[in-house]
Amino acid sequence: MSELFEKNIQIIEERWPELAEVIRLQDIGQLDAHLVTGANQTISVNGIQLSSRHNRLQEAMLQAAMIPDESPVAFLYGTGLGDVQDELLKRSQLDELHVRIMNEAVFSLVLHFSDQAHWLEDPRVDLASAAVFRDIEKPYFSMPADLVLASEVNITSRNQLWNDSTEEFMNRPFDKENAEFIQRFSENTPLIEQDQDVSEWFDTAKGRNACVIASGPSLEANYEYLLRMQESTNPPLMIAVDTAFIPLVEHGVRPDIVISIDYHMTAERLGSDRSGSIPLVYFPLITHEALEQWQGPRFCAYSLSEIFDTVRHEHPKGNLFTHGSVIHPAIDLAVKMGVKSVSLFGADFSYPGGQSHAYWENGLLTAHSNQAQHWVLNGKGEKVPSQPNLISYLVGVERYIRSQPSVSFFNSSLEGANIEGANYYKAGTLS
């Protein structure tokens, strides 16, 4: 195995010397790895097979076919055992194959066990760690095993790939022909017609700081701080997502604006009967009962999704960004209001402390924490359990932050997911 590794690593040293240094430093002893034999032989790492043991060639052909034959450029996230690289490099029209390593230790292990020179030597190949690049590039295929085994340094790329691969499935219910949505719009039309436009809020908070408050478990540690800030001489703008409203009110915090977009949002869960004069910004998918019982002024908004095309044409209102979660339009509203900074509270995208939400029963609003099969890194660099939908919401926030370089973003907790672009600050240090 050492001879195989030296043969492979020498090619990498000649072509990508800095990467070779990283690979040489990997401790493959930390991996639970062994050979698995069936009709073919493969490697199992931490219980995950790097390829099929029944028909590696057929599997590689199917995976390579995910990238269009006519494409002169291809991106491969994960190295596998080199089978997909070989299939792609058979294409005479392929000019560039960019291979992104998802786990450097696993790749080092493969270099010890198998000859990878056949694709490493090809001049069309470019090899690098996925972490070197901020965004995923297309057309691509992501190796399933490498995605599961992704190292901590490549976590952002893994999150983006998971988001991209599940986006179509997650958006499937949001069809503009969805009969339930059409019925909900019909029920809410009288309110849409009489309610104000969210765009009336735009540019009304120029230069202020904003707190955007979600209902993740870490919110529990910040009720007292938020109350102090609200009672200060120069309070920040406070925008709360729907499920954070009741726990905030019960701790004496009354946000400046509440925002709700969820089709399943009810008056009871929203806390409509406790709203007083607080304004509500809403997407007209939430229940008619929740809207009708809200006591404060209401402001209608849409996203750019095609499900709103008809109602947007008939009743024009302002648009807010969304990527599957109410946290996205809440942040976008703050930015469109002109704030200079956004501090996030309860934006955990994970299950810190084994809980799904502050205040709400574990699993009531989303999957129970004991169902979590994935993970993200928190602000301390520790793995915390998560789910694909939460990871997708995290990716949406991180992409949004990158699109707003003139706004400063902060994260109030180290317990939940680390949010790229949102610096941690200890409560009480931001003025």
C-alpha positions in Angstrom: 0.0 0.0 0.0 2.9 2.4 0.7 4.2 1.9 -2.8 0.8 2.7 -4.3 0.6 5.8 -2.1 4.0 7.0 -3.2 3.1 6.5 -6.8 -0.1 8.5 -6.5 1.2 11.2 -4.3 4.2 11.9 -6.5 1.8 12.8 -9.4 -0.1 15.1 -7.0 3.2 16.7 -5.8 4.2 17.4 -9.3 0.9 19.0 -10.3 -0.5 20.3 -7.0 2.3 20.5 -4.5 0.4 22.4 -1.8 -2.4 19.9 -1.9 0.1 17.0 -1.7 1.4 18.4 1.6 -2.2 18.4 3.0 -2.8 14.8 1.9 0.5 13.6 3.4 -0.5 15.0 6.8 -3.8 13.0 6.9 -4.1 10.4 9.6 -5.9 7.5 7.9 -5.7 5.5 11.1 -8.6 7.4 12.5 -10.8 5.9 9.8 -12.7 2.6 10.3 -11.8 1.2 6.9 -11.8 -2.3 5.4 -12.1 -4.0 2.0 -15.5 -5.3 1.0 -15.8 -8.0 -1.7 -18.7 -8.9 -3.8 -18.8 -9.3 -7.6 -16.3 -6.3 -7.3 -14.1 -5.0 -4.5 -14.6 -1.7 -2.8 -13.6 0.1 0.4 -15.9 0.7 3.4 -15.1 3.8 5.5 -16.9 4.3 8.8 -19.7 1.9 7.5 -20.1 3.7 4.2 -19.1 2.0 1.0 -17.2 4.2 -1.5 -18.8 2.4 -4.4 -20.9 -0.5 -5.3 -19.5 -4.0 -4.6 -21.8 -5.5 -7.2 -21.1 -3.6 -10.4 -18.8 -0.6 -10.0 -18.6 0.0 -13.7 -22.4 0.2 -14.2 -22.7 2.5 -11.2 -20.0 4.8 -12.5 -21.6 5.0 -15.9 -24.9 6.0 -14.4 -23.3 8.6 -12.2 -21.2 10.1 -15.0 -24.4 10.3 -17.1 -25.7 12.9 -14.7 -23.4 15.4 -16.5 -24.4 16.2 -20.0 -22.4 14.4 -22.7 -21.8 17.6 -24.7 -20.5 19.6 -21.8 -16.8 20.6 -22.3 -16.4 21.1 -18.5 -17.5 18.9 -15.6 -17.2 19.2 -11.8 -17.0 16.1 -9.6 -17.5 16.6 -5.9 -15.9 13.6 -4.2 -13.2 11.3 -5.5 -14.7 7.8 -4.9 -12.4 5.1 -6.2 -11.7 6.9 -9.5 -14.4 5.1 -11.5 -16.5 8.2 -12.4 -13.4 10.1 -13.3 -12.4 7.4 -15.8 -15.9 7.4 -17.4 -15.9 11.2 -17.8 -12.4 11.2 -19.2 -13.5 8.8 -22.0 -15.4 11.8 -23.5 -13.4 13.3 -26.3 -15.4 16.5 -26.0 -14.4 17.0 -22.3 -11.8 19.7 -22.0 -11.8 20.2 -18.2 -12.6 17.9 -15.3 -12.5 19.6 -11.9 -12.4 17.1 -9.0 -13.2 18.5 -5.6 -12.1 16.5 -2.6 -14.7 16.2 0.1 -12.6 14.4 2.7 -8.8 14.6 2.5 -8.3 11.7 4.9 -10.6 9.4 2.9 -8.8 10.4 -0.3 -5.5 9.7 1.3 -6.8 6.2 2.2 -7.9 5.6 -1.4 -4.4 6.6 -2.6 -2.9 4.0 -0.2 -5.2 1.2 -1.4 -5.5 1.8 -5.1 -3.8 3.1 -8.2 -5.3 6.4 -9.1 -2.6 7.5 -11.6 -4.9 6.8 -14.6 -6.9 10.0 -13.9 -4.5 12.0 -11.8 -2.1 12.2 -14.8 -4.7 13.4 -17.3 -3.9 17.0 -18.2 -7.6 17.8 -18.3 -7.9 17.1 -14.6 -7.8 19.8 -11.9 -7.7 18.6 -8.3 -8.5 20.6 -5.1 -10.3 20.5 -1.8 -13.9 21.7 -2.1 -13.3 24.1 0.7 -11.0 26.2 -1.5 -14.1 27.4 -3.4 -17.0 29.4 -1.9 -19.8 28.1 -4.2 -20.5 24.8 -6.0 -20.1 24.9 -9.8 -22.1 23.3 -12.5 -22.5 20.9 -14.3 -21.6 18.6 -11.5 -22.1 15.3 -9.9 -21.6 14.7 -6.2 -20.5 11.3 -5.0 -23.0 10.1 -2.4 -20.5 8.4 -0.1 -18.1 11.3 -0.2 -21.0 13.6 0.7 -21.9 11.6 3.8 -18.2 11.3 4.7 -17.4 15.0 4.1 -14.8 16.4 6.5 -15.4 19.4 8.7 -13.3 21.7 6.6 -15.6 21.0 3.6 -18.8 21.4 5.5 -20.0 24.5 3.6 -19.6 22.7 0.3 -21.4 19.7 1.6 -24.3 21.8 2.9 -24.6 23.5 -0.5 -24.6 20.2 -2.3 -27.2 18.7 -0.1 -29.3 21.8 -0.5 -29.0 21.7 -4.3 -29.7 18.0 -4.5 -32.9 18.2 -2.3 -34.2 21.6 -3.6 -36.4 20.1 -6.3 -38.0 17.6 -3.9 -38.5 20.3 -1.2 -40.1 22.7 -3.7 -42.4 20.0 -5.2 -45.4 21.1 -3.0 -45.1 24.7 -4.1 -46.8 24.3 -7.5 -48.8 27.3 -8.7 -51.5 24.8 -9.7 -51.7 23.5 -6.1 -55.5 23.4 -5.4 -55.0 24.0 -1.6 -52.9 27.1 -2.3 -55.4 28.5 -4.7 -58.2 27.9 -2.2 -56.1 29.6 0.5 -55.5 32.7 -1.7 -59.3 32.8 -2.4 -60.1 32.7 1.3 -57.6 35.5 2.0 -58.4 37.7 -1.0 -60.6 40.1 1.0 -57.8 40.6 3.5 -55.2 41.0 0.8 -57.3 43.7 -0.8 -57.7 45.7 2.4 -54.3 45.1 4.0 -51.2 47.3 3.6 -48.2 46.6 1.4 -45.0 45.4 3.0 -43.1 47.8 0.8 -44.4 50.6 3.0 -41.7 49.4 5.5 -38.9 49.7 3.1 -36.3 52.3 3.9 -37.9 53.2 7.2 -35.1 52.1 9.5 -32.0 53.5 7.7 -28.9 53.2 9.8 -30.5 51.3 12.7 -29.4 48.0 14.1 -31.8 45.1 13.9 -32.4 41.9 15.8 -34.0 39.1 13.8 -35.4 36.6 16.3 -36.1 33.0 15.4 -37.3 30.2 17.7 -34.3 27.9 17.9 -33.3 26.5 21.3 -30.5 29.1 21.8 -33.2 31.8 22.1 -33.8 30.7 25.7 -30.5 32.2 26.8 -31.4 35.7 25.4 -34.8 36.7 26.6 -33.4 38.9 29.4 -30.9 40.5 27.0 -33.6 41.3 24.4 -35.8 42.8 27.0 -33.0 45.0 28.2 -32.3 46.1 24.7 -35.9 46.9 24.0 -36.0 49.0 27.1 -32.8 50.9 26.3 -32.6 54.5 25.2 -31.6 53.4 21.6 -33.4 50.1 21.1 -32.7 48.1 17.9 -35.5 47.2 15.5 -36.8 43.8 16.5 -38.4 41.5 13.9 -39.6 38.1 15.2 -40.6 35.1 13.2 -44.1 33.7 14.0 -43.1 30.8 16.3 -40.8 33.1 18.3 -43.7 35.6 19.1 -45.4 33.7 22.0 -42.2 32.8 23.9 -41.0 36.4 23.5 -44.3 37.9 24.8 -44.2 35.5 27.7 -40.9 37.0 28.7 -42.0 40.6 28.3 -40.5 41.2 24.9 -42.8 42.7 22.3 -41.2 42.8 18.9 -41.7 45.7 16.5 -42.8 43.4 13.7 -43.9 39.7 13.4 -43.6 37.8 10.2 -45.3 34.6 9.1 -45.3 32.7 5.8 -46.3 29.1 6.8 -49.3 27.4 5.2 -49.9 25.5 8.4 -49.7 28.6 10.7 -52.8 28.8 12.9 -54.1 31.6 15.1 -53.3 29.7 18.2 -49.7 28.9 17.2 -49.1 32.5 15.9 -50.6 34.0 19.1 -53.0 36.2 17.2 -55.1 37.0 20.3 -52.0 38.4 22.1 -50.8 40.6 19.3 -52.2 43.9 20.4 -51.0 46.7 18.2 -47.9 44.8 16.8 -47.8 44.7 13.0 -47.8 41.5 11.1 -46.1 40.9 7.8 -47.4 37.8 6.1 -47.5 35.7 3.0 -51.2 35.0 2.1 -50.7 31.3 2.5 -51.3 31.3 6.3 -54.7 30.5 7.6 -57.5 33.0 7.2 -58.3 32.5 10.9 -54.7 33.5 11.9 -54.9 36.7 9.8 -58.4 37.7 10.8 -57.7 37.3 14.5 -54.5 39.3 14.4 -55.2 42.5 16.3 -52.5 44.8 14.9 -52.1 46.1 11.4 -51.3 43.6 8.6 -48.9 44.0 5.7 -49.1 41.5 2.8 -46.0 40.3 1.0 -45.0 37.8 -1.6 -41.9 35.9 -2.6 -40.7 35.6 -6.1 -42.1 32.0 -6.3 -44.4 31.4 -9.2 -47.1 30.3 -6.8 -47.8 34.0 -6.1 -47.8 35.0 -9.8 -51.6 35.2 -10.2 -52.3 36.9 -6.9 -49.3 39.2 -7.4 -50.7 40.3 -10.8 -54.2 40.9 -9.3 -53.1 42.5 -6.1 -49.5 43.9 -6.4 -47.5 43.9 -3.1 -43.8 44.0 -2.3 -41.6 40.9 -2.5 -39.4 39.4 0.2 -36.6 36.8 -0.3 -37.3 33.2 0.9 -35.4 29.9 0.8 -37.9 27.7 2.6 -38.0 29.2 6.0 -39.6 32.3 7.6 -36.1 33.4 8.8 -35.2 34.4 5.2 -38.0 37.0 4.6 -37.5 38.3 8.2 -33.8 39.0 7.4 -34.7 40.5 4.0 -37.3 42.8 5.5 -34.7 44.2 8.0 -32.3 44.8 5.1 -34.9 46.4 2.9 -35.8 48.6 5.8 -32.3 50.0 5.5 -30.6 48.7 8.7 -26.8 48.7 9.0 -26.6 45.5 11.0 -28.6 42.3 11.6 -28.1 40.3 14.7 -29.6 36.8 14.7 -31.2 35.2 17.7 -32.4 31.6 17.8 -31.1 30.9 14.3 -29.7 27.5 15.1 -30.5 25.3 12.1 -29.8 22.3 14.3 -30.7 20.7 17.6 -28.4 22.2 20.3 -29.0 20.6 23.6 -31.2 18.0 21.9 -34.0 20.4 21.5 -35.8 21.5 18.3 -37.2 24.9 19.5 -37.3 27.3 22.4 -40.6 27.1 24.3 -42.3 24.6 21.9 -42.4 20.9 22.6 -39.6 19.0 21.0 -40.7 17.9 17.5 -44.0 19.8 17.5 -43.0 22.3 14.8 -40.4 20.1 12.9 -38.9 16.7 13.2 -38.0 15.5 16.7 -34.4 15.9 17.6 -34.0 12.2 18.0 -34.7 11.8 14.3 -31.7 13.8 13.3 -29.3 11.9 11.0 -27.1 14.7 9.8 -24.9 17.3 11.5 -23.5 20.8 11.2 -20.7 22.6 13.0 -21.7 25.0 15.7 -19.8 28.2 16.6 -17.4 26.2 18.8 -16.5 23.9 16.0 -18.5 21.0 17.5 -20.8 18.7 15.6 -24.5 19.2 16.4 -27.3 17.1 15.0 -29.4 18.6 12.2 -31.7 17.7 9.3 -31.5 18.3 5.5 -34.3 20.9 5.6 -32.5 22.9 8.4 -29.2 22.6 6.5 -31.0 24.0 3.4 -32.3 27.0 5.4 -28.8 27.6 6.6 -27.4 27.6 3.1 -30.1 30.1 2.1 -29.1 32.5 4.9 -25.4 32.2 4.1 -26.0 32.9 0.4 -28.2 35.9 1.3 -25.5 37.3 3.6 -22.9 37.1 0.8 -25.3 39.1 -1.4 -25.4 42.0 1.1 -21.8 43.2 1.6 -22.9 46.6 2.9 -24.8 45.1 5.9 -23.0 43.6 9.0 -24.4 40.3 10.2 -23.9 38.8 13.7 -24.9 35.6 15.4 -25.8 35.7 19.1 -25.0 32.0 19.9 -22.2 29.6 19.6 -24.5 26.7 20.4 -26.4 26.5 17.1 -25.0 26.2 13.6 -22.1 28.3 12.6 -23.4 30.8 10.0 -20.8 31.8 7.5 -20.6 35.6 7.2 -22.3 36.2 10.6 -19.7 37.0 13.3 -20.3 35.9 16.8 -20.8 38.6 19.5 -21.5 38.2 23.1 -24.8 39.6 24.1 -24.4 43.1 25.4 -21.3 44.1 23.3 -23.1 45.5 20.3 -24.3 49.0 20.4 
